[in-house]
Amino acid sequence: MKTQHHVHNARKRQWGSERRTASLPSIHDTPSDRKLILGRLAIVATVVFWISYVVSTVIRQFIDSTSDFRFTMEAISYVVVVTFLSFSALMYLVARQGALERFRSHVRVPRAELDRHFTGHTGSITVLVPSYAEEPQVVRQTLWSAALQEYPSVSVVLLLDDPPHPSDPATAARLDETRMLADTISVVLAEPARRFAAAERDFNPSKPSSWVDVAEVRTLAGHYAWAADWLEAMATDEESSDHVDRFFIDEVLGGLAGELRLISRALNAAASENEAPARERLIELYRRLVWTFSAEVSSFERKLYASLSHEANKAMNLNSYIGLMGGNYRRDETPDGTVLRLVDGSQFADLSVPDSRYLLTLDADSLLLRDYCLRLVHLLEQPASARVAVTQTPYSSFRGAGTRIERLAGATTDLQHILHQGMSYFGATFWVGANAVIRKEALEDIVEIERVGGFEIKRYVQDRTVIEDTESSIDLGTHGWTLTNYPERLSYSATPPDFGSLIVQRRRWANGGLLILPKLWRQMAERKRQGQRISRIELMLRINYMASIAWASFGLIFLLAYPYDSRLLSPLVLFAALPYFLAMASDLRSTGYRASDVLRIYGFNLILLPVNLAGVLKSLQQAITGKKIPFARTPKVKNRTAAPGLYVIAPYLIVAFSLFTLWRDIVEHNWGNAAFAAFNAVLASWAILAYIGVINSIVDVWLGATQWLFVEKPVRVKGREFAPATVPLDWRAVLYHGQAGSSLPNIPKDGSANRSSAPTKQVQA
């Protein structure tokens, strides 16, 4: 079997890139008693050393010496900075301890129990894959990982958000290739879907349940072997040019094939012993084959319709489709473009969008393991989860990264996976937008509806900030819903492979948390009014998650830039931070990295300081002006993304200023500050060389300085003015708008109009 897909060139691997290619196991290792005890001691030590510092250093300086105003202000500001940074370190340790407790108590649900639970299951799940300017191969792998989910009823919808009529030939070719993905996957799935549907029908369930023929067991084993062969043949035909391709081949295709082949071997072993599973179990195994290969795959483009929002962000791409679900629509051509009219009955409809009990939002650069939907929906359908709105497995990184910066960004991603699991232990879960299973009923509970230009616009996921998932988490909590993380590794997502794309991602992550904090206070007030108990740890974890980037950025600037009095420095400050760094080193080792990466992460965060600060300032800008910050998508391309010159120069300035501080403190015999400045200069220099590169720095600064030379300027033709030509009356526009001419508020800013365009494949009834 040969599949059609995009062939791309591999990125050249760097020295010091990720050597390990094997993915981490889905089940976390059970932490030992020793690890749990050390985790508790780390929390206690952080608090004790911080208190000891405040008492022994600051208060003693006020009592034992005559303090002037300058020293008093320095002492106050230094304590504030150290307190905020120590608080963030403490929250890391607390969340980590919660994760360890969850990993110790988690018991995986056996596969047979899952199959039994979903026997006769009627609830469907719709997988929504928002995509904008993605490489077709990236989107293709994501769609396949969703289509091969072992779930009774799966509908996969690619939400294309590209301008529908690009003028650039290369962009148009890429869009056409992406548009064909849904049809191509559906065609490829048709053969196994027909085979296993017929096999299930041929299996006679009317025989007594206590009797199963051994031949029937071997027949079912043959079907499982055929499915494994089919997947392995597909894997053989795949291009493997980087670590993401290898993950798709080995884990998505190969992992499912291996599991199906194992079942085939088990069935043959039972038949060889003249034994057989119960007939009900055989029925479940037949259904599993049908579920795995029967997904419906389609695509939808909101920008083909003038009646849908064209706001340039992922949230409104999702909202536009979710708002159509459960309805039948007729396409009407208007002077502004095609609009969708709600009609009664599918027989009058050009477009029918089925409803669904559950939604799965999946970024176009993410991959799911085969039982993601099955296990997460099973959790949602337990009695204790009746008010759980969102469940997810915070994504892990693909191993075998080809660049040093991707490897280290992946390390921070895997650390965040642990922290998010721990936040669920304390009820402080946040929706992480790369993947999540959502109860649609919960979204209906928080929807906001407005009318724009006569059309109804629904906002389920807020787009007020660029971290829409975080704000929606607060909205759901205000309405009495909860969120939780499933304590396994079942989803993976790409991390930026170069400094330019990392800037886009991290600047977006740093933007919006401060704007959402007032909503958190309103949520807490509402929960208190309803008589719910609010944990202090939950509140502290949530505040730290939303605001720590802001105070850490400003705090580091103070520590780097201001020459604090040496009397304020104390080993107790280092002792307060030491448990945090030791715990992080332990977590890095447990996830397959090196303990020394904790120093690399420190330098990594230093060169990202200007990026984080820019994101925070954008939040303040939006708070003052009230204007939404445009959503910047992380580039997901195989070649390098150029970084803005300002963010390339800033790390060099950090190194230069640290060296200047080092010289100044040596002259003044301020040895504590001198050591801190030297430490920062060394690690920031290493980070620049390892993660940005001197040559890349020169190229990016040159591009930033000269880019304006290559921007085409509009040509003004001077000459004699002519009388305006007579423009024919547009009678359609007059009848539609009631006047000549119109403004088109819903047409996207890219200029791609919706007029008389033949839509690509849409969702069918």
N, C-alpha and C positions, 0 to 999 in steps of 0.2 A: 504494500500500500504506500503510495507516494502522496505526501501532502504538499500543498503549495504554500510557500511562505517567503518572507523577505530575507534575502541573504545580505549580511552586513560584515564589515571588516572588524577584526578583533582589535581592541585597544592594547597597545604595547604595555606589557607588565613592567612595573617598576621594581627596583631593588628595595627590599624591605616591605614588600606587599604581603598579603595574607597567604600563608603556605597551606594552612588547613583548608581542605575542600569539603570534608564530610560535615553535614549539618548536625546540629545538636539534636539529641533525642526529643521526641514530643513530650515525654514525661520528665519532669524535673527530678533530679536526684533528691532522695530523702535526706534532709540535713541531719547531722549527728547531734546528740545532746551537747557535745562540746561546742559545736558551732552556735547552737542556740544560746548557751550560757555566755559565750564570748560576745555574742551580739547584745545581750542584755547589759553586760559589763561595759561595753563600748558606749551605750546610751548613758549609763550612770557616770562614766568617766568624763564624758563631754560636759555634762551639767556641772559636775563637781569642779572640774578645772576652770570652767567659765566663772563660776561663783568665786572660786579661790582667786582668780585673776582680779576680778572687780574689787574684792575685799582687800587683798594684799598689796595690790599695785596702785590702783587709783585712789582709794580712800586713804591709804597710808601716805601717798604723796600730798594729799590735801592736809593731813594732820601733821606730818613730820616736817613739812617745809612751808615756807612762805610762798604761796602760789600767786603769781600775777594773773591778770585777766587773760593774757594770751595762753598761758599754760592751762588755765581753767577751760577755755574754749577748746583747746586741743584735746584735753582729757575727755571732755564730753563727746566731741565728735568721734574720737578714737573708740570710745566705749560703744557708741551707737553702731559704728561700722563693724566692729568685732562681734557685737551682739547679733546683728542681722546675719553675718556670715556664719556664726556659730549656730544660729537657729536653722539655717538651711542645711548645715551639716547634720544637725540633730534630726531634722525631718527625713534626711536620707537614711539615717540609721533606724529610725522608727518604721518607715515604710519597708525597709529591707527586713526588719524583724517580723513584720506582718507577713511578708512574702514567705519567709522561712516557715512560719507557722502554717500557712496554707499548703505549702509543698509537703509538709510532714503529714498533714491530715487528709490530703487528696487521695481518693481511691477511684481509679478509672472504671467507668461503666463498661461491663463486658459487651462485646459486639452482639451476642445473641439477645441480650436484654434490649439493646437499641432496636434490633430488627423486630422484636416482639412488640415494643412500644409503638412502632410506626406501622404495624399491620393494620390495614384499613384506615390509615391516616388520610384525612381529607384536606388538611391545611397546606396551601402552596407557599412557596417562597420565590420572590422576584429579586434577582441579582442585578443591581444597577451599577454600571461601570462608566462613570463620567470620564470623558477623554477630550483633551484639547491638544492638538499639534503633537501627538505622540507618534513614535515610530511604529509602523504596522506590526513588526515582529514583537514589540513589547506588548501591544494590545492583544495580539493573537494568543500569546502564552497566558495572559490573564484570563481571556475568555475561555480557553481550554480548561484551565484549572477550575473555573466556575462550572463549566458544562459537565465535567466529569465528577461532580459532587454526587455522593451516594445518598440521594434524598428522593422521596416519593414523587414530588412534582416541582421541577425547577424551571424557571423562565429567566433567561439571561438577556439583558437589554443593554446594548452599547449606546450610551448617551453621547453622541458626537456633538461637540461644541465648536468645531472649526467653522470659520466663515464658509457658507455652502457653495459659493461661486468664486473661488480664488482666481486671480489673473495670472499668477506665477505658474508656469507649466510644471515645475518640480513639485510645488505645493499641491497643485491639482492632482498630479499623479499619485502622490502619497495619500491624499484624501480618498481618491477612487479605490486605492488598494485597501485602505482601512474600511471603506464602505462594503467591500466584497467579503470581509472576514466572516460576518454572520452567515451569509449564504454558504460559504465554503465549509464552515464547521458543520452546518446543518446537513450538507450533502455527505460529508465524511461520516457523520454519526448515523446516517440513515441505514447503512448495512447492518451494523450490530444491533441497532434498535429493532429492525424488522426481525432479525434472527431470534432475539431473546423474547420478543413479544409472542412470536409463534411458538417458541419452546415452552413458554409458560402456559399457553393455551393447550398445547399437546399433552402436557402433564395432567393426568386425570386425578383431580382431587376428590372424586366421588368414592374412591375405594376406602375401606375402613382405615381410620387413622392409625390403628395398631399394626397395620401390615404395609410393608414397603418392599418392593422387589429389588434385589441387588442390582439388576440390570438398570433400573431407574436411577440408582445411585451413580453408576458408571456413566450413564447418559448425562447427568448433571455435571459430573466431574469433567466430562468432555467439553461441555459448554464453558465452564470456567477456564479450562486450558486454552480453548479457542480465544476467549476474551484476553487472556494474558498474552497469547501469541500476537493478537491484533495490536495491543498496546506496545509490545516490544518491537514489532515491525515499524510502528509509527515512530518510536524512539530512535530506531536505527536510521530512519530517513531524516531526522532532525539535524540542522546545522548546529555545531557546538563551537562557538567562537569566544565565549567568555563564561564566567562563573554562574551567571544567571541562566544561561542556556543549559549548562550542566545540571543546575538544580532542577530545572524544568524536566530534563530528560531523566535524571536519576530519582528525583523525589516525587514529582507529579505523575509522570508516566510510569517510570520504573517502580516507584513505591506501590502504586495501584496494581500494576502487573504482578509484582511479587506477592502481594496479598491475595490476589485472585488465584495465582498458581499454588499458593500454599493451601487454599481451600480445596483446589482440585486434588492435590496430593492427599489431603486428609480424607476426602470422599473415597478415593481409590483405595486408601489403606483400610477404611471401614469395609468396603466391598470385598477386599482380599480376605478379611477375617469373617466374611459372611455376616457382617453386621450392617446396620443402617440407622441413620437418625430417624426421629419421628417424622411422620408425614408433614406435620405442621412446620417443622424446621426446614424441610425440603421446599415447601411452598415459599417460606421466607427467603431462602437462598435464590430461588428463581426470581422472586420480586426484586432482590438486590441487583441482579444483572439488568433487569428492565430499568430500574431506577437510575443506574449508573450511566446508561447510554441513551436516555430518552429526553434529555434537556431540549427545550425550545430556545433557539438563539435568534435574536433579531436586533435591529438598530433603530434609533430615533434621533431626529435632529430638530431641536426646538427652534433654531434660527430659520427654519423653513416657514415658520408661521408667525404672522404679525400679531396674533392674539396672545402670544406667550411672551414672558419676560425675556429680554436679551441682555440683562445685566451680566457683566463679565466676571462671574465667579462660579465656583463649583456648587455652592449652595443653591443658587437659582437654577442651575442646570438640573439638579436633583428635584427641586421643588416643582419645576415645570412639568416633569413627567409624573411625579407622585400626585399632583393635582388633577391629572387626567385619568388616573386609575379608577376603574369601575364604571367608566362612561363610554358612550358611543357617540361618534362625531361625524359630521358632514363637512367636507372642505368647501369653503366658499371663496371665490376669487374676488378681491376688491382692489381698488387702485393702490392701496397700501400693501397689498400682498395677500397671501392665503391666510384665511382665518378659520378656526375650528368652531363649529356650531354644535352644541349638545342636542342630540335627537333621542327619541324614544325608540328603542328596539334596534338590534344590530342589522336588521334587514334594510334599514334606510341609511346605514352608516358607511362612510368611506374608511373610517378608522375606529377600531374597537380596542380599548385598552383594558385587559382583564385586571380585576382586583386581586389582592393577595393578603394573607394574614400576616406574613412576615416579609420584611425587606432586608436585603443584604447590600450595603454600600461597599464598594470595592474599588480602590484606586487602580488606575490602568497600569501601574507598575508593580502591582502586588500579586502574589500567588498564594493559593490556598491548598492545604493538604486535603486528601480525599474525603475525610469524615468531618470536616469543619462544620458544615450545616447540620449534619445529623446530631452531633454532640451538643452544639450550642442551642439548637431548637429543643432538644430533649431537656436541657436545663430550664429553658423558659416554660416548658409545659409541666414542670413539677409544681405541686401545690404551694411550696414555699416561695416560688418565683412568680406568683400571680401579679405582683406589682413591679416586676423587673421590666423596664422598657428597652434596655440595650444591654447586650452581652457581646463580648469580643475576646479575642486573644491578642493582646498588644503585639504588634508585629516584631519579628526578629530579623536580623540581617542575613543576607546571602553570604556564605563563607567563600573564601578564595578570591577576595577582592584584588583587582589588578593594580590598584594604586594605593600608596601609603595613606592618603587622606581618606579614601573610602574605607580602608581597613579600620582606621581610628574612629571615623564616624559610625561605622558598624559596631564598634565596641561600645560607644556611648548609647547606641540604639539598644543593644542587648542589656545594658545596665538599666535603661528606662523600662524595658520589659519587666525586669524584676521589681522595680519601684511601683509600677502600675499594679502589679499583682498584689503588692503589699498594701497599696491604698484601698483595694477592695476589702481587705481584712478589717479596715476601720470604717468602711462605708463611705469612702471618699473617692469613689471611682469617677474618672472623667472619660467621656467618649473620645477615643483616638480615631480620627477620621479615615485612616487607611483601610480599615475593614471593620464591620460591625453588623450584627444581626439585630434588627429593630422590630419591635412589636408595632405594627401600623396603627393599632388603636391608640397607642401612646402619642404618636405624631398627630393624630386627629385631635387629641386633647390639647395640644399646644399650638395649633395652627392659628395664624393671623391672616385675615382676609382683607384685601383692599381692592378698589376698582381703579384701574389706570386706563384712560382712553376708552372707557366703556367696557373693558374686559376685566374679568375677575382674576386677580393674582393671589395665589395662596403661598404663604411662607410657613412651611413646617420647620425647616432648618434656617435659623436666622443668618442673614448675610450682613449684619451691621458691622461685624469685624471680620478679619481674614482668618480667624480661628473659630470657624462656625461650629465645630463639634464641641468645643469647650463651652460656648454660650448656650448651646442646646442642652448640654448636661445640666446647667443651672435651671433652665426653663422646665425641664422634666422634673427636677427635684421640687420646684415650686408647686407643681401640680400633683405631688404625692407619689411620683414614680421614682424608682431606684435604678442603679446601673451596677453591673458587676463584670469582672474579668474572669474568663474561664482559665483555670490554672494549668494550661498546657501550651505548648508551642505548636500552633496549627496554621499560622499565617506568616508570610515573609514579604518584605518590601525592599525596594532598591534604596540604597543610600547614595548621596551625591558622590561622583567619582573625581571631582575636581573642585578647586576653590571657588570658581565662578558660580557653579550651580549650588554649592553649599551656602554661599552668601544669600542667594534667593530664598532658600529653604529656612535658614536660621533667622534671617531678618523677618520673615513672615511669622515664625514661631514666637519671636519676641514682641510682636505687635498685637495688642488687643487685650491682654490679660488685665491691665489696669482699668480698661473700660468696662470690663465685666464685673469687677469687684462690687459695685453698688447693687447689681442683681443678686449677688451672693448674700448681701445683708438682707435684701427683701425676701429671699428664699428662707433664710434662717428665721426671720420674723413670722413668716407664714407658717412654717413648721412648728414654731413655738405656740402660735395661736391655735393650731390644731392639736396641741398637747403632745407633740412628738418630742422625744428626748434627743438632744443635740450633743454629740460627743465633742469635747474640747479638742481631742486629737484629730477628729474629722475636720473641724474648722481650721485648725492649724495647718493640716496637710493641704487643704484647698487653697488657703491664702498663700502658702509657700509655692504651690504649683502655678498660681496665676501671677504672682508679684515678685518671685525670687529673682527672675532675670533682671528686673528693674533695680532692685536694691543691690544685687551683686555687681551689676555694671557700674553703678555710681560708687559703690563701696570700693571696688578695685581701683577706680580712678583716683579716689582720695588716697588710698594706700600707695599708689604708684607716684602720684604727683606731689603730695605734700610732705615736707620734711618734718615728721613728727618728732617731738622731744624724746631722746633716748630713754628718759626715765619712765616713759609709758610702755616700753617694750619689756617683755618678760617671757621666759621659757614656758610659763603657764599658758600663754596664747598658743604656742606650738603644741603643747600637750593636749589642749582642748580640740585642736584640729587633727591630731594624730589618729584617734580612733576612726574618724571619717576616711582618711586616706588608707589606713590598714584594711578597713572593711571593703573599700572599693577595690583594693589590690586583691583581696580574697575573692570578690565577685568576678573580677576579670579572669583570675585563674580558673574559676569554676565554669566559665563560659568559653574557655579555650584560648584566652589571650595570655599575655605575660604580666606579671605583677608590676614590672617596670613601666608598663603602659600608663600607670597612674601619673607618672611624671610627664609623659607625652601628652596626656589629656590636659594637664595643667597648662602646658605651653600652647596646646591647641586652643584652649579657652582664652588665652591671652591674645592671640592673633584674631580671635573672633570677637573680642571686646568691642571694637568699633561697630561691628555688624549688629550685635545685640543692643548696643546703645542707640543705633539708628532706628531699630524696631521700636524701642521704648519711646523715643522722641516722636515717632510717627503716631503712637497711641496718644501722646499728649497733644499733638497737632490735631488729631481728630476730635479729642475732647474739647478743644478750644474752638475750632472752626465748625464742628458738627458735620463735616464732609467725610464720607466713607473713603477709606484708603483702598485703592485698586488692588484686586487680588492678583498676586504675582505667582504664577505656577512654576514649580521647580522644573528646569529643563531636564528632559530625560532623553538625551542623545548620546550617541557612541563617540562623538568627537568632543574635544575640550570646549568648555564654555568660558569665554573671556570674562575676567573679573573687572568690575569698575575700578578705575585708577585710584580713587580715594581709598578704597578698602585694601588696595595693594600697598599704597604708600604708608597708611596708618600703622601697620605692624612694624615697619622699619623705624617709624618715629618712636614707637614704644621702646624698641631696642636702644635707639639713640638717647632717649631721655633717661632710660634706666642706667646707661653707662655714664651719663652726665651726673645723675644722682649718686652713683657709686663713687665717682671722683670727688664730688662735693662732700659726701659723708666721710670719706677717708681723710680729707683735709681737716674736717671738723671733728675727727675722732668719734663719729657717731657710728660705731661698729655694727650695731643691730640693724639700722637702716641700710648700711652698706652691704651687709650680707643679703638682705632681702632684695636689694637692687641688683646685685650680682646674680642671684638665683633667677630673677625675672629675665635679665638680659640673656643668660645662657639658654634658658628653656624657650624663650620667644625666638631667639636666633635659630635654634634647632628646628622649631616649628616652621619658620619661614623657609629654611632650606629643604625640609622634608615634605612640606604640604603645599607650599606655593611654588617654590623654585625661583632661582635668580633669573634664569632666561625667561620663564613665563612672566615674571614680574615686569621685566623690561618690555616684553611684547605687549602686555595688557596696558601698561602705562602709555606706551607709544600709540596703541589703538585708541585709548581714551583721549589722548591729546590731539590726534589727527582725524578722528572720526568725522568731525564737523566739515572737513574738507571734501568728504565724499557724499555728503547729503545733497540730494538734488533740490535746487531751489526753483520755485515757480518762475516761469519766463513771462515777463511783461512785454507785450508788443505795443510799442509806441507808434502813434500815427493818428490819422484823421479819424474822428469819431463818426460812426455810421448810425443811422436811425435803427432802432431795434426792429428785428424782423417780426412779422406777424406770426404769433404762435397760435396754432389751431386750438380751439376750445376742447379741453379734455372733459367730455360730457360724463364719463364714468366718475371722475373725481368730483364734479359738481353734484351729481346725484348722491354720491356717498357722503361727502363732507358738507354739502350745502353751500359751498363757496368754491371759487377758482383757486387752485393751489392748496397745498396742505403741508402740515408738518408731520413728520413720521417719528413719533417718540419711541416707537418700539423697534425701529430699524437699528441694527448694531452699528457702533461707531466705525467698524472696519469698512462700512460702505456696502456690504453685501446685501443687496435687496432680495426680496422674496418673490418677485414677480414671475408669474408663469413658469415656475421651475418644476421640473418633474422630480418628485421626491424620491429618495432612495427607499430601500425596503423598510417599511414601517411595521409596527406591531399589528398582527392580524388577530382576528377573533379565533 
